[in-house]
Amino acid sequence: MRETTSKVFYFSHLFLIMAGVSIAIVVFGCGSEDEKPNQGFAHVLMVDNAFSPPMQRIHVGGQVEFLNTGANPHNAISVDKSWSTEKNFGNIVMPSGAKVKITYPKEGVFPYFCSFHAAPDGSKGMVADIVVGDVPYNPAKRIGKQWKSVEKFSGRTLHVPKSYPTIQNAVDAAFPGDLILISEGIYYEEVIVTTPSLVLRGMDRNRTILDGQFQRGNGVMVVSADGVVVENMTARNYKLNGFFWTGVKGYRGSYLTAYNNGDYGIYAFDSINGVLEHSYASGSPDSGFYVGQCYPCKAILYDLISENSALGYSGSNAGGELYILSSVWKNNITGIAPNSLDTELLPPERETTIIGNLVYDNNNRSVPVKPFEYPSYGTGILIAGGQKNVIKKNVVIGNANYGISIFPNLEESLWLSHLNIVEDNIVYSSGLGDLVVSGPISIGNCFSNNKFQTSIPPLLEKTNPCSSRYRFPSGGELFPIFNAISLAIDASHGDYPKGDWRKQPIPPEQKTLPLGATSPVKPAVHPFEDFPLDLDHVALPEEATLVLAERTPKRGNIFGSFSLPKPLNLRVIIIRWLGYILPLILYVCLVSLSLKDLTLRSRSESKRTLWVLFTSLVPFVGGATYLLFGKSSYPKHIRYTLLGVGFGVYFVFLIYLGIELSGSAAPTDFGN
């Protein structure tokens, strides 16, 4: 019965899907040859008192959205006065929560500043750069230096605090290829690196600590300095990120701990050719680890632990030789979440390979979480609007709603998930479904050789096997979408549980760098190529053996998405049932009334056959057309009441959803 109901519902939406596809073909087919596909837009956060990221690179004609997430008013003014937020926003003051988009039609480097928190000439203070097009960029020019990256250790070691009282002093004095060796201690500073090919190394991962005191932006921020290595230290209590690379070619983070930071733990943005390994992150209201806006990324994430954050891993608009391997993702809202967004460049997310990970118990409602992340609650691995990803040989256990799920993602555009491969995974004890496909249409997603208990829709591996030469478009279950919508509405009202990132658990001590201070020194010029990548021999983390031994599979959930989701409230129940059942009831009523009338009335056999086919195979429109124009024997008031009430109620329901989802989201805490 469950399977039959689902099939009826899919057929009832087939016409709407085909109509949408047809409209899209017409719209895009009639467009100008000069029009380009959606490339997304970049964003810059105004925090107190810095721009993040400090360098944003866009294509010629691209847009940057400035968003004030600080408590104080800010603005952005180009040093050459060619643009400003005032011109577009209409006021020199952008209060907290304000945002504005600016378009950049010309190639070049555009330094800018906040007139409230920087020198009048933009030389220091709250300053940053917009880089438009493929032009050279050297942030060290601000201090009068020109650097080139080097592949080998210079042989020169700068000691902190023995020779330099602060890490920043040592960084400013260093040359490419130098080692900065940092003794045990707590360093209350923010380190900005613009010199390439440096190696920043702590003497002890657990005792060399950078502390932001909930006042500074980033622990270590590497800005357009290629080949920089940061290893064997801890960053905590920063308003934004623990360790952050932006706009670089070549980076490595090893044996790092980042906890209780106000945005991300360990973060690589607009950067390629990197390795993040043997590291730990927790207590982030966005994600513990993040790789974003890169293609091809040429990045490897290996032997990581991420917990007590909104997302364990987030990768917006990232992919292309991007590998997530042998890591543990637990006790978050969601474990691993590659996704497509408009608010960063290079959409969609694609070609991420996820192999050999342990993903479990991502149901933690006491973690810090932003409104945008909350709707994904209780999910192990989530592909949100991504394409051509590979998910293999992972262990995914005990997630409250979904094990491995493939969803569309809606921001300014609707991003659908296509051509994803899910094979050879162990997935069980998921609240609603172990393997899940949701959304209006699914093209090319396949599932094979997974050990699981339940799938949504049923028979996923039978209907969408990876061994088949052909993968046909199919509908995805819509119940999970309505779950996410109801949680999104809760989040838009601020009506959801969230913890304070400042007060998350302090992690236990982590493994330190082998050989410590005497470990070989090598700048990260091409770490991706240097990594011994062997996808055929990716091992599960050691913790997986213990979890598998302790967690025996429970009896599968036979009700699938008809089961009650978590968290549960009245809005969830109403939206799920109105959104899912109401159209099904309307479809059944239209078809059954039309077919009954056609059967009882005498008319030519050919006309009757045509009407039967039209009302049965063209959902909603077929039955409605017959009742309005098919000379039905039913009285007008019955026909008009059925159509008016049926479509009217659903139309009102959709308006309600639109109003709720377009409402202002709850204020986001970026450490203010």
C-alpha positions as CSV (number, residue, x, y, z in Angstrom):
1,M,0.0,0.0,0.0
2,R,2.8,2.4,0.8
3,E,4.5,1.8,-2.5
4,T,1.2,2.1,-4.5
5,T,0.4,5.4,-2.8
6,S,3.8,6.8,-3.6
7,K,3.5,5.8,-7.2
8,V,0.1,7.5,-7.5
9,F,1.5,10.6,-6.0
10,Y,4.5,10.6,-8.4
11,F,2.3,10.3,-11.4
12,S,0.1,13.1,-10.1
13,H,3.1,15.4,-10.2
14,L,4.5,14.2,-13.5
15,F,2.5,16.7,-15.5
16,L,3.7,19.6,-13.3
17,I,7.3,18.4,-13.7
18,M,7.0,18.2,-17.4
19,A,5.4,21.6,-17.5
20,G,8.3,23.0,-15.5
21,V,10.8,21.4,-17.8
22,S,9.0,22.8,-20.9
23,I,8.8,26.3,-19.5
24,A,12.5,26.1,-18.6
25,I,13.3,25.0,-22.2
26,V,11.3,27.9,-23.6
27,V,12.8,30.5,-21.2
28,F,16.4,29.4,-21.8
29,G,15.9,28.7,-25.4
30,C,14.6,32.2,-26.1
31,G,17.4,33.9,-24.2
32,S,20.1,36.0,-25.8
33,E,23.3,34.2,-27.0
34,D,25.2,36.6,-24.8
35,E,23.4,35.6,-21.6
36,K,25.5,33.4,-19.2
37,P,24.3,30.7,-16.9
38,N,23.9,31.5,-13.2
39,Q,27.4,32.0,-11.8
40,G,26.3,32.9,-8.3
41,F,27.5,36.0,-6.5
42,A,30.1,36.6,-3.9
43,H,29.6,37.9,-0.4
44,V,31.5,39.9,2.1
45,L,30.6,40.0,5.8
46,M,31.1,43.2,7.7
47,V,32.0,42.2,11.3
48,D,33.3,44.3,14.1
49,N,35.8,45.5,12.8
50,A,36.9,43.6,9.7
51,F,35.7,42.4,6.3
52,S,35.5,38.7,5.8
53,P,37.0,37.5,3.6
54,P,39.6,40.2,3.3
55,M,40.0,39.5,-0.4
56,Q,37.2,38.5,-2.6
57,R,37.9,37.5,-6.3
58,I,35.0,37.7,-8.8
59,H,34.6,37.6,-12.6
60,V,34.2,40.7,-14.7
61,G,30.6,41.8,-14.4
62,G,30.2,39.8,-11.2
63,Q,28.4,40.9,-8.0
64,V,29.4,41.1,-4.4
65,E,26.8,41.3,-1.6
66,F,27.9,43.2,1.5
67,L,26.1,42.0,4.7
68,N,26.6,43.7,8.0
69,T,26.7,41.0,10.6
70,G,28.3,43.1,13.2
71,A,26.6,45.0,16.1
72,N,28.0,48.4,14.8
73,P,27.2,50.3,11.6
74,H,29.6,49.8,8.7
75,N,30.1,50.7,5.0
76,A,32.5,49.9,2.2
77,I,34.1,52.7,0.1
78,S,36.6,52.1,-2.7
79,V,39.9,53.9,-2.2
80,D,39.7,55.3,-5.7
81,K,36.1,56.4,-5.0
82,S,34.8,54.5,-8.0
83,W,32.1,52.6,-5.9
84,S,30.7,52.5,-2.5
85,T,27.9,50.8,-0.6
86,E,26.4,54.3,-0.1
87,K,25.6,54.7,-3.8
88,N,23.7,51.4,-3.9
89,F,22.3,51.3,-0.4
90,G,21.2,54.9,-0.4
91,N,22.9,55.7,2.9
92,I,26.5,55.9,4.1
93,V,25.4,54.0,7.3
94,M,24.6,50.3,6.9
95,P,23.1,49.2,10.2
96,S,23.4,45.7,11.6
97,G,21.5,43.2,9.3
98,A,21.6,45.5,6.2
99,K,22.9,44.2,2.9
100,V,23.5,45.5,-0.6
101,K,24.8,44.2,-3.9
102,I,27.4,45.9,-6.0
103,T,28.4,45.0,-9.6
104,Y,32.0,45.3,-10.9
105,P,32.1,45.8,-14.7
106,K,35.8,46.4,-15.0
107,E,38.9,44.3,-14.4
108,G,41.3,45.3,-11.6
109,V,42.2,45.3,-7.9
110,F,39.9,47.6,-5.9
111,P,41.1,48.3,-2.3
112,Y,38.3,49.5,0.0
113,F,37.7,50.5,3.6
114,C,35.0,51.2,6.1
115,S,35.0,55.0,6.8
116,F,33.9,54.4,10.4
117,H,36.7,52.0,11.3
118,A,39.7,52.7,9.0
119,A,42.2,55.4,8.2
120,P,40.7,58.0,5.7
121,D,43.1,56.8,3.0
122,G,42.2,53.2,3.5
123,S,45.8,52.3,4.5
124,K,45.0,50.5,7.7
125,G,42.1,49.5,10.0
126,M,39.0,47.9,8.5
127,V,40.3,47.4,5.0
128,A,40.0,44.7,2.3
129,D,40.3,44.2,-1.5
130,I,38.0,43.2,-4.4
131,V,39.8,41.5,-7.2
132,V,38.0,41.5,-10.5
133,G,39.1,39.2,-13.3
134,D,42.3,37.2,-13.7
135,V,44.7,39.9,-12.6
136,P,47.8,39.5,-10.3
137,Y,47.2,40.2,-6.7
138,N,49.7,40.6,-3.9
139,P,48.4,41.6,-0.5
140,A,51.9,42.2,0.7
141,K,52.0,45.4,-1.4
142,R,50.2,47.1,1.4
143,I,53.5,46.8,3.4
144,G,55.7,47.4,0.4
145,K,56.8,43.8,-0.3
146,Q,56.7,41.5,-3.4
147,W,56.9,37.8,-2.7
148,K,57.1,34.6,-4.7
149,S,56.5,31.1,-3.3
150,V,59.3,28.6,-2.9
151,E,59.2,24.8,-2.6
152,K,62.0,24.2,-0.1
153,F,62.8,25.1,3.5
154,S,65.1,28.1,3.7
155,G,66.9,26.7,6.7
156,R,65.9,29.8,8.7
157,T,63.8,29.3,11.9
158,L,62.1,32.2,13.8
159,H,61.4,31.4,17.4
160,V,58.3,32.7,19.2
161,P,58.5,34.1,21.9
162,K,62.3,33.7,22.3
163,S,63.2,35.9,19.4
164,Y,59.9,37.5,18.5
165,P,57.4,38.3,21.2
166,T,54.3,37.6,19.1
167,I,53.5,35.3,16.2
168,Q,52.6,38.3,14.1
169,N,56.0,39.8,14.7
170,A,57.7,36.7,13.4
171,V,55.4,36.4,10.4
172,D,56.1,40.0,9.4
173,A,59.9,39.4,9.7
174,A,59.8,36.1,7.8
175,F,60.8,35.3,4.2
176,P,59.4,32.6,1.9
177,G,60.5,29.2,3.0
178,D,61.0,30.1,6.7
179,L,59.9,28.1,9.7
180,I,58.1,29.9,12.5
181,L,58.4,27.8,15.6
182,I,56.0,28.7,18.4
183,S,56.6,27.6,21.9
184,E,53.9,26.3,24.3
185,G,51.8,29.1,25.7
186,I,48.6,31.1,25.2
187,Y,48.8,33.8,22.5
188,Y,46.2,36.5,22.6
189,E,46.4,37.7,19.0
190,E,45.1,37.4,15.5
191,V,47.7,36.4,12.9
192,I,47.5,37.6,9.3
193,V,49.8,35.9,6.8
194,T,50.6,37.5,3.4
195,T,54.1,36.0,2.9
196,P,54.0,32.7,0.8
197,S,55.6,29.4,1.7
198,L,55.8,29.9,5.4
199,V,55.5,27.0,7.9
200,L,53.8,28.0,11.2
201,R,54.4,25.2,13.7
202,G,53.5,24.9,17.3
203,M,55.8,23.0,19.7
204,D,52.8,21.2,21.2
205,R,49.3,20.9,19.5
206,N,47.5,21.0,22.8
207,R,49.6,23.6,24.6
208,T,50.4,26.1,21.8
209,I,47.1,27.9,21.9
210,L,45.8,31.0,20.0
211,D,42.9,32.6,22.0
212,G,40.6,35.2,20.5
213,Q,39.0,36.0,23.8
214,F,35.7,36.3,21.9
215,Q,36.9,39.6,20.5
216,R,39.3,38.9,17.6
217,G,38.2,37.7,14.2
218,N,40.4,34.8,13.1
219,G,43.1,32.8,14.7
220,V,45.4,32.4,11.7
221,M,44.2,34.0,8.4
222,V,46.3,33.3,5.2
223,V,45.4,35.9,2.6
224,S,46.5,35.1,-1.0
225,A,49.8,33.7,0.2
226,D,50.5,30.5,-1.6
227,G,52.1,27.4,0.0
228,V,51.5,28.3,3.7
229,V,51.5,25.4,6.2
230,V,49.9,25.8,9.6
231,E,50.4,22.8,12.0
232,N,50.4,21.5,15.5
233,M,48.5,24.2,17.4
234,T,45.0,25.1,18.7
235,A,42.8,28.1,18.0
236,R,39.8,28.9,20.2
237,N,37.3,31.6,21.0
238,Y,37.6,33.6,17.8
239,K,34.5,35.6,16.5
240,L,34.9,34.1,13.0
241,N,37.3,31.2,12.2
242,G,40.1,29.2,13.9
243,F,42.3,28.7,10.8
244,F,41.5,30.3,7.5
245,W,43.1,30.2,4.0
246,T,41.5,32.5,1.3
247,G,42.6,33.0,-2.3
248,V,45.6,30.7,-2.3
249,K,47.2,28.0,-4.4
250,G,48.7,25.4,-2.2
251,Y,47.8,25.1,1.5
252,R,48.1,22.5,4.3
253,G,46.7,22.3,7.8
254,S,47.9,19.4,9.9
255,Y,47.4,18.4,13.5
256,L,45.2,21.4,14.2
257,T,42.5,21.9,16.8
258,A,39.8,24.5,16.4
259,Y,37.0,24.8,18.9
260,N,34.4,27.3,20.0
261,N,34.8,29.7,17.1
262,G,32.0,31.9,15.9
263,D,31.7,30.8,12.2
264,Y,34.0,28.0,11.0
265,G,36.7,25.9,12.6
266,I,39.1,25.2,9.8
267,Y,38.3,27.0,6.6
268,A,39.6,27.1,3.0
269,F,37.8,29.5,0.7
270,D,38.5,30.3,-3.0
271,S,41.6,28.2,-2.6
272,I,43.0,25.2,-4.6
273,N,45.5,22.4,-4.1
274,G,45.3,21.8,-0.4
275,V,45.3,19.1,2.3
276,L,43.6,19.3,5.7
277,E,44.6,16.3,7.8
278,H,44.8,14.8,11.3
279,S,42.8,17.7,12.7
280,Y,39.8,18.4,15.0
281,A,37.0,21.0,15.0
282,S,34.0,21.6,17.2
283,G,31.7,24.2,18.5
284,S,31.1,26.1,15.2
285,P,27.6,27.6,14.3
286,D,28.3,27.0,10.6
287,S,30.7,24.0,10.1
288,G,33.7,22.5,11.7
289,F,35.5,22.1,8.4
290,Y,34.7,24.0,5.2
291,V,36.1,24.0,1.7
292,G,34.2,26.4,-0.6
293,Q,34.0,28.2,-3.9
294,C,36.6,26.2,-5.8
295,Y,36.6,24.1,-9.0
296,P,38.6,22.1,-9.5
297,C,39.5,22.2,-5.8
298,K,42.3,19.5,-5.8
299,A,41.8,19.1,-2.0
300,I,42.0,16.2,0.4
301,L,40.4,16.0,3.8
302,Y,41.8,13.1,5.7
303,D,41.7,11.7,9.3
304,L,39.5,14.5,10.7
305,I,37.1,14.7,13.6
306,S,34.2,17.1,13.6
307,E,31.6,17.3,16.3
308,N,29.4,19.7,18.3
309,S,28.9,22.0,15.3
310,A,25.9,22.8,13.1
311,L,27.5,20.9,10.1
312,G,30.5,18.7,10.4
313,Y,31.6,19.5,6.9
314,S,30.1,22.1,4.5
315,G,31.3,22.6,1.0
316,S,29.4,25.2,-0.9
317,N,30.1,25.3,-4.7
318,A,33.2,23.2,-4.2
319,G,34.3,20.1,-6.1
320,G,36.5,18.6,-8.7
321,E,39.1,16.3,-7.2
322,L,37.8,17.0,-3.8
323,Y,38.1,14.0,-1.4
324,I,36.7,13.5,2.1
325,L,38.4,10.4,3.5
326,S,38.7,8.3,6.7
327,S,37.2,10.9,9.0
328,V,34.6,11.0,11.9
329,W,31.6,13.2,11.7
330,K,29.4,13.0,14.8
331,N,27.1,14.8,17.2
332,N,26.4,17.7,14.8
333,I,23.1,18.8,13.2
334,T,24.3,17.2,10.0
335,G,27.5,15.2,9.4
336,I,28.6,16.0,5.8
337,A,26.8,18.5,3.6
338,P,28.2,19.4,0.1
339,N,25.8,22.0,-1.2
340,S,25.0,24.5,-4.0
341,L,24.3,28.2,-3.2
342,D,23.8,31.4,-5.1
343,T,25.7,33.4,-2.5
344,E,29.1,32.1,-3.6
345,L,30.6,31.9,-7.0
346,L,31.1,28.7,-9.1
347,P,27.8,26.9,-8.5
348,P,26.8,24.1,-8.5
349,E,28.6,21.9,-6.0
350,R,29.9,18.8,-7.9
351,E,32.4,16.0,-8.1
352,T,33.1,15.5,-4.4
353,T,34.2,12.0,-3.4
354,I,33.3,10.8,0.1
355,I,34.9,7.5,1.0
356,G,35.5,5.6,4.2
357,N,34.0,8.0,6.8
358,L,32.2,7.3,10.0
359,V,29.1,9.5,10.3
360,Y,26.9,8.9,13.3
361,D,24.5,10.5,15.9
362,N,24.1,13.8,14.1
363,N,21.1,14.8,16.2
364,N,22.7,17.3,18.6
365,R,20.2,20.0,19.4
366,S,22.5,21.8,21.9
367,V,25.0,22.8,19.3
368,P,25.3,26.4,17.9
369,V,23.4,26.6,14.6
370,K,22.3,29.3,12.2
371,P,18.8,29.4,10.7
372,F,20.0,28.2,7.3
373,E,21.5,25.0,8.6
374,Y,18.7,24.0,11.0
375,P,16.4,22.4,8.4
376,S,18.9,19.7,7.7
377,Y,18.7,18.4,11.3
378,G,19.3,14.7,11.9
379,T,21.1,13.9,8.7
380,G,24.3,11.8,8.2
381,I,25.3,12.7,4.6
382,L,23.4,15.3,2.7
383,I,23.8,16.3,-0.9
384,A,21.9,19.6,-1.3
385,G,21.7,20.6,-5.0
386,G,24.9,18.8,-5.9
387,Q,25.9,16.8,-8.9
388,K,28.2,13.9,-9.8
389,N,29.3,13.2,-6.3
390,V,30.5,9.7,-5.2
391,I,29.5,8.4,-1.8
392,K,31.1,5.0,-1.1
393,K,32.1,2.6,1.7
394,N,31.0,4.9,4.6
395,V,29.4,3.8,7.9
396,V,26.3,6.0,8.6
397,I,24.4,5.1,11.8
398,G,21.9,6.6,14.2
399,N,21.0,9.8,12.5
400,A,17.5,11.0,13.7
401,N,15.9,11.6,10.2
402,Y,18.1,10.5,7.3
403,G,21.2,8.4,6.7
404,I,22.3,9.4,3.2
405,S,20.0,11.9,1.5
406,I,19.9,13.6,-1.9
407,F,17.8,16.9,-1.8
408,P,17.4,20.0,-4.0
409,N,18.5,23.3,-2.4
410,L,16.6,26.5,-2.7
411,E,18.2,29.9,-2.3
412,E,17.7,32.5,-5.0
413,S,17.7,29.6,-7.5
414,L,16.5,26.0,-7.2
415,W,19.5,23.7,-7.4
416,L,18.6,20.1,-8.2
417,S,20.8,17.1,-7.4
418,H,21.7,14.9,-10.3
419,L,24.0,12.0,-11.3
420,N,25.2,11.2,-7.7
421,I,26.5,7.7,-7.0
422,V,25.8,6.0,-3.6
423,E,27.5,2.5,-3.3
424,D,28.8,0.0,-0.8
425,N,27.8,2.0,2.3
426,I,26.5,0.6,5.7
427,V,23.5,2.7,6.7
428,Y,21.0,1.9,9.4
429,S,19.0,3.1,12.4
430,S,18.0,6.3,10.6
431,G,14.7,7.8,11.9
432,L,12.9,8.1,8.6
433,G,15.0,6.6,5.9
434,D,18.5,5.2,5.4
435,L,18.7,6.1,1.7
436,V,16.6,9.1,0.6
437,V,15.9,11.0,-2.6
438,S,13.6,14.0,-2.3
439,G,12.4,16.8,-4.6
440,P,10.4,17.2,-7.8
441,I,12.7,15.3,-10.1
442,S,15.8,13.2,-9.9
443,I,18.0,12.5,-12.9
444,G,20.8,9.9,-12.8
445,N,21.1,9.4,-9.1
446,C,21.9,5.7,-8.4
447,F,22.2,3.3,-5.5
448,S,23.9,-0.1,-5.4
449,N,25.3,-2.7,-2.9
450,N,24.4,-0.7,0.2
451,K,23.6,-2.4,3.4
452,F,20.5,-0.6,4.7
453,Q,17.1,-1.1,6.1
454,T,14.8,1.5,4.6
455,S,14.7,3.8,1.6
456,I,12.5,6.8,0.6
457,P,11.0,6.2,-1.9
458,P,10.9,2.4,-1.6
459,L,12.9,0.1,-3.8
460,L,15.6,2.7,-4.6
461,E,18.2,0.2,-5.4
462,K,15.8,-1.8,-7.6
463,T,14.6,1.2,-9.6
464,N,17.9,3.2,-9.7
465,P,20.8,0.8,-9.7
466,C,24.3,2.0,-10.6
467,S,24.9,-1.0,-12.7
468,S,22.3,0.0,-15.2
469,R,23.5,1.5,-18.4
470,Y,20.6,3.9,-18.5
471,R,19.3,6.0,-15.6
472,F,15.9,7.4,-16.2
473,P,14.5,10.6,-14.6
474,S,12.2,9.8,-11.7
475,G,10.3,11.6,-9.0
476,G,11.7,12.0,-5.5
477,E,9.6,11.6,-2.3
478,L,8.2,15.0,-1.3
479,F,7.5,14.3,2.4
480,P,11.1,15.0,3.4
481,I,10.9,18.4,1.5
482,F,7.9,19.4,3.6
483,N,9.8,18.4,6.7
484,A,12.6,20.7,5.7
485,I,10.2,23.5,4.9
486,S,8.5,23.3,8.3
487,L,11.9,23.4,10.0
488,A,12.9,26.4,7.8
489,I,9.8,28.2,8.9
490,D,10.7,27.5,12.6
491,A,14.2,28.9,11.9
492,S,12.8,32.0,10.2
493,H,11.0,32.8,13.4
494,G,14.0,32.0,15.6
495,D,11.9,29.2,17.0
496,Y,14.4,26.4,17.2
497,P,16.9,25.1,19.8
498,K,20.5,26.3,19.5
499,G,23.4,26.4,21.8
500,D,26.0,29.1,22.5
501,W,29.2,28.6,20.5
502,R,31.1,30.1,23.4
503,K,30.1,27.4,25.8
504,Q,30.5,24.2,23.9
505,P,32.5,21.3,25.5
506,I,36.2,21.7,25.6
507,P,37.7,18.8,23.6
508,P,40.1,16.2,24.9
509,E,43.8,16.4,24.0
510,Q,44.5,15.3,20.4
511,K,47.4,13.5,18.7
512,T,50.4,15.8,18.3
513,L,52.7,16.2,15.3
514,P,55.2,13.2,15.1
515,L,58.7,14.4,15.9
516,G,57.3,17.8,16.9
517,A,59.8,20.6,16.3
518,T,62.2,18.3,14.5
519,S,59.6,17.2,11.9
520,P,60.7,17.9,8.3
521,V,59.8,21.3,7.0
522,K,58.2,21.6,3.6
523,P,56.1,24.5,2.2
524,A,52.7,23.5,0.7
525,V,53.4,24.4,-2.9
526,H,51.7,21.2,-4.3
527,P,50.4,19.2,-1.3
528,F,47.6,17.6,-3.3
529,E,50.1,15.9,-5.6
530,D,52.4,15.0,-2.7
531,F,49.6,13.2,-0.8
532,P,49.7,9.3,-1.2
533,L,46.1,9.1,-2.5
534,D,44.9,5.5,-3.1
535,L,41.1,5.3,-3.3
536,D,41.0,1.6,-3.5
537,H,42.5,1.2,0.0
538,V,40.8,3.9,2.0
539,A,40.4,2.6,5.6
540,L,37.6,3.4,8.0
541,P,38.6,5.3,11.1
542,E,39.4,3.1,14.1
543,E,36.3,4.4,15.9
544,A,34.2,2.7,13.3
545,T,35.0,-0.7,14.6
546,L,33.8,0.2,18.1
547,V,30.6,1.9,16.9
548,L,29.7,-1.1,14.6
549,A,30.2,-3.5,17.5
550,E,28.1,-1.5,19.9
551,R,25.3,-0.5,17.5
552,T,23.5,-3.5,16.1
553,P,20.8,-2.6,13.5
554,K,17.3,-2.1,14.9
555,R,14.2,-3.2,13.1
556,G,13.8,-0.9,10.0
557,N,11.1,1.8,10.0
558,I,8.4,0.3,7.7
559,F,6.5,3.5,7.5
560,G,9.3,5.5,5.9
561,S,8.5,9.2,5.5
562,F,5.0,8.6,6.9
563,S,6.7,8.3,10.3
564,L,7.0,11.2,12.6
565,P,10.1,13.3,12.0
566,K,12.4,14.9,14.6
567,P,12.1,17.4,16.1
568,L,8.3,17.2,16.1
569,N,5.8,20.0,16.6
570,L,2.3,21.0,15.4
571,R,3.6,23.0,12.4
572,V,5.6,20.0,11.1
573,I,2.5,17.8,11.2
574,I,0.3,20.3,9.5
575,I,2.7,21.2,6.7
576,R,3.6,17.6,6.1
577,W,0.1,16.4,5.7
578,L,-1.4,19.5,3.9
579,G,1.6,19.6,1.5
580,Y,1.6,15.9,0.7
581,I,-2.0,14.6,1.2
582,L,-4.1,17.5,0.0
583,P,-2.9,17.3,-3.7
584,L,-3.3,13.5,-3.6
585,I,-6.9,13.8,-2.4
586,L,-7.6,16.5,-5.0
587,Y,-6.1,14.3,-7.8
588,V,-8.1,11.2,-6.7
589,C,-11.4,13.2,-6.5
590,L,-10.9,14.8,-10.0
591,V,-10.1,11.5,-11.7
592,S,-12.7,9.4,-9.9
593,L,-15.5,11.9,-10.5
594,S,-14.5,12.4,-14.2
595,L,-14.2,8.6,-14.9
596,K,-17.5,7.9,-13.2
597,D,-19.3,10.5,-15.2
598,L,-17.7,9.3,-18.4
599,T,-18.7,5.7,-17.7
600,L,-22.3,6.5,-17.0
601,R,-22.9,9.0,-19.8
602,S,-23.5,7.8,-23.4
603,R,-21.2,9.4,-26.0
604,S,-19.1,8.3,-28.9
605,E,-16.5,5.7,-28.0
606,S,-13.6,7.7,-29.4
607,K,-14.5,10.8,-27.5
608,R,-14.9,8.9,-24.3
609,T,-11.5,7.2,-24.7
610,L,-9.8,10.5,-25.3
611,W,-11.4,12.0,-22.2
612,V,-10.4,9.0,-20.1
613,L,-6.8,9.2,-21.3
614,F,-6.7,13.0,-20.8
615,T,-8.1,12.9,-17.2
616,S,-6.0,10.0,-16.1
617,L,-2.7,10.9,-17.6
618,V,-2.7,14.7,-17.2
619,P,-3.0,15.2,-13.5
620,F,-5.1,18.0,-12.1
621,V,-5.5,19.8,-15.5
622,G,-7.2,16.8,-17.1
623,G,-9.8,16.3,-14.5
624,A,-10.4,20.0,-14.0
625,T,-10.7,20.6,-17.8
626,Y,-13.3,17.8,-18.1
627,L,-15.4,19.1,-15.2
628,L,-15.4,22.6,-16.6
629,F,-15.7,22.0,-20.3
630,G,-16.5,18.3,-20.9
631,K,-20.3,18.7,-20.7
632,S,-20.3,16.9,-17.4
633,S,-23.7,15.8,-15.9
634,Y,-22.8,17.1,-12.4
635,P,-24.5,20.3,-11.4
636,K,-22.4,23.4,-11.8
637,H,-22.4,24.3,-8.1
638,I,-20.9,20.9,-7.3
639,R,-18.2,21.1,-10.0
640,Y,-17.3,24.7,-9.2
641,T,-17.3,24.1,-5.4
642,L,-15.0,21.1,-5.8
643,L,-12.5,23.0,-8.1
644,G,-12.7,26.3,-6.1
645,V,-12.3,24.7,-2.7
646,G,-9.7,22.1,-3.7
647,F,-7.4,24.4,-5.7
648,G,-8.2,27.4,-3.5
649,V,-7.2,25.7,-0.3
650,Y,-3.9,24.5,-1.7
651,F,-3.3,27.8,-3.3
652,V,-3.8,29.5,0.1
653,F,-1.5,26.9,1.6
654,L,1.2,27.7,-0.9
655,I,0.8,31.4,-0.3
656,Y,1.2,30.8,3.4
657,L,4.4,28.8,2.8
658,G,5.8,31.6,0.6
659,I,5.1,34.3,3.2
660,E,6.6,32.3,5.9
661,L,9.7,31.3,4.0
662,S,10.3,34.9,2.7
663,G,10.0,36.3,6.2
664,S,13.0,37.7,7.9
665,A,15.3,35.1,9.5
666,A,16.2,35.3,13.1
667,P,19.3,37.4,13.7
668,T,22.5,35.4,13.1
669,D,25.1,35.4,15.9
670,F,28.5,36.0,14.4
671,G,30.1,36.4,17.8
672,N,28.6,39.7,18.6
